[in-house]
Amino acid sequence: MVTDSMTDRDVGRIGNLSETGMLLIAHTPLVDDALYQFRFSLGEGSSSMIEAGVHLLWQDRASAPGQTWAGFRFITLLDSQLHQLRDWLLANRRRRSR
């Protein structure tokens, strides 16, 4: 689940995650080309929270009513959180290659 840090409201769920950004399945309206401050966990039960400034690059209506696909790029991310994200991505790649 992804939360807007400014409003403390849930925005949607991560569909895909990389070092440079995320694909979000949003269930709240988003403003084109806007900047947001999001926070999310790196998996269920994880205590690793990521807080990132993001830029909405694009959005498209999803097949489910009230949902949109939204592509964001990270514009601010603490170095320590970037390292956590890289470690998490590497661990997931290893799990999938087994």
C-alpha positions in Angstrom: 0.0 0.0 0.0 1.2 3.5 -0.9 0.3 6.5 1.4 0.5 10.1 0.5 2.6 11.5 3.3 1.1 15.0 3.1 -2.5 13.9 3.5 -1.9 10.5 5.2 -4.3 8.9 2.8 -3.8 5.6 0.9 -3.3 6.3 -2.8 -3.0 2.8 -4.2 -0.9 -0.3 -4.5 2.5 -0.8 -6.1 2.3 -2.7 -9.4 6.0 -2.6 -10.1 9.0 -1.1 -8.5 12.5 -0.2 -9.7 15.5 1.9 -8.5 14.2 4.9 -10.4 10.4 4.8 -10.0 7.2 2.8 -9.6 4.0 1.8 -11.3 1.1 2.4 -9.1 -2.4 1.0 -9.3 -4.1 4.1 -7.9 -7.6 4.3 -6.4 -7.7 8.0 -5.8 -7.6 10.8 -8.4 -4.1 12.1 -9.3 -3.1 15.4 -10.9 -1.1 15.1 -14.2 2.5 16.1 -14.0 2.3 16.7 -10.2 4.8 16.1 -7.4 3.9 13.9 -4.4 5.5 12.6 -1.3 4.8 8.9 -0.9 5.7 6.3 1.7 5.5 2.6 1.4 6.8 -0.6 2.8 9.1 -3.1 1.0 6.7 -6.0 1.5 4.1 -7.2 3.9 5.4 -7.4 7.5 8.5 -5.4 6.6 9.6 -2.6 8.9 11.5 -0.9 6.1 9.6 2.1 5.1 10.5 4.2 2.1 9.7 7.9 1.9 10.1 9.3 -1.6 9.4 12.4 -3.5 7.9 11.3 -6.8 6.8 12.9 -10.1 3.7 11.6 -11.9 4.9 11.0 -15.5 1.7 9.4 -16.9 -1.6 7.8 -16.0 -4.1 5.7 -17.8 -7.5 4.4 -16.8 -7.4 0.8 -15.6 -10.1 -1.8 -16.4 -11.5 -1.7 -12.8 -13.8 1.3 -12.2 -12.2 4.1 -10.2 -8.7 2.8 -10.7 -5.8 4.2 -12.8 -2.3 2.9 -13.8 0.2 5.7 -12.9 3.9 5.9 -13.6 6.1 7.8 -11.2 9.8 8.6 -11.1 11.6 9.1 -7.9 13.0 12.6 -7.5 14.1 12.4 -3.8 15.1 9.4 -1.8 17.5 9.2 1.1 20.7 7.3 0.3 20.0 4.9 3.1 16.5 4.1 1.6 18.0 3.8 -1.9 20.3 1.1 -0.5 17.4 -0.7 1.2 15.5 -0.5 -2.1 18.5 -1.9 -4.1 19.0 -4.7 -1.6 15.3 -5.6 -1.8 15.2 -5.6 -5.6 18.4 -7.7 -5.7 16.9 -10.2 -3.3 13.7 -10.5 -5.3 15.7 -11.0 -8.6 17.6 -13.8 -6.9 14.4 -15.5 -5.7 12.8 -15.3 -9.2 15.9 -16.8 -10.8 15.9 -20.0 -8.7 
